Amino acid sequence: MARRRKRKSRRRQEGRRILEHVPQFSIESGEDKPVTAARKFIQAEGILPPALLLVKRNEHTTDRYFWAEKGLFGAQYVEENHFLFPSLRVLEASPGQEPLAVASR
């Protein structure tokens, strides 16, 4: 019997393409939980939003977080709902178009 392919969400693919243009930081979680390690790293480095944090939990697992003006979010949520984040609207506009919003700061 043929195996069915999982349908890829166009909205999520679009969000992933937009997130490719955001600065990325890779860190190790160490003894902290991944989200705590991400928050400590943001605080220590003074990272301004938008940013994508890749937190290595162990040799097999990496958690992805998006640092936005509104706080820290899971990257998968942001991929699916990228239109809710004003800092990503600038990246969403095509080169020939006027940006939808201007990033502050």
N, C-alpha and C positions, 0 to 999 in steps of 0.2 A: 504494500500500500504506500502510495506517495505521501511524503511528509509535507504538510502545509507550511508555507513561510509566514512568519509573524509580520503583520502589517506595520510599517513604520509610520508614525504620526508625522504629518507634514509640519504641524505646528512645533513639535519638539525638534525636528530637524532644523527648522528655521532658527529656533532658539539656540541650538548647539552651534550653528554657523555664526550667530551674533556673538556668542561667548568666546569664540576663537580669537576675537579681536581685543579681548579684555586682558590686562596684565595678569600673569599667573605666578603663584608662589608655591613652591613645594617644601613641605616641612615634615618632620617626624613627630608623632604624638608623644613619644616617651612614656612616662608614667601616667600622664593625664589622659582623660577621655579626648577623642578627636576634636569635638567642638570646643572644649576648654583650651586645648593646645592652639586651636585657630584663633580664639579670642585673645589669648595671651600674646601670640605672635603679632596680631594686629595692633595691640596696645603697645608692645615693645618697639615695633618698627614704625609706628605712626602711619600705617598704610591708609591712603584715602580711597574711598569708593569711586568707581567700581573696581573690584578685584576678584579673582578666582583663586581659592586656596585648595591645594591638593595635600591632604593630611594622610601620611602613611601610617596606618594603624599597626600592621605587621607586614611580613614579607609578601602576603597574598592580597591584602585588602588596603585600598586607598579610598578615603572619603573625600568628596568634593563639596566645597561650600562657596557661596557667592556672597561677597561683602558689598552691601548696598547702603544707600543713605538711610534706609529704614531698618537696617540691622543685618544679621547673618542668616542666610537661607541655604537650604540644600540646593545643590546645582541642578538636580533633576526638576525640582519645582520651578526654578527660574527658567529652565529650558522650555517647559510647558506653558509658562505664564509670563514670558519675557515682555509682553506688552504692558504689564503692570508696573514696570520699573523705568522711571524717567531717564535714568542714566544710560539705559540701553537704547532708548529711542534715537539718540544721536547716531549710534552705530548702525541702526536699522535703516536709515535713509540711504538710498543709492547715491553713487557719486554725482549724478546729474541733478539730483533733487536737493531742495532746501531741507536742512535738518528739521525734524518735527519739534525738537526742544533743544535748548542750549544747556549744557551741563554747568552747574554752578560750582564755584571754588576754583 
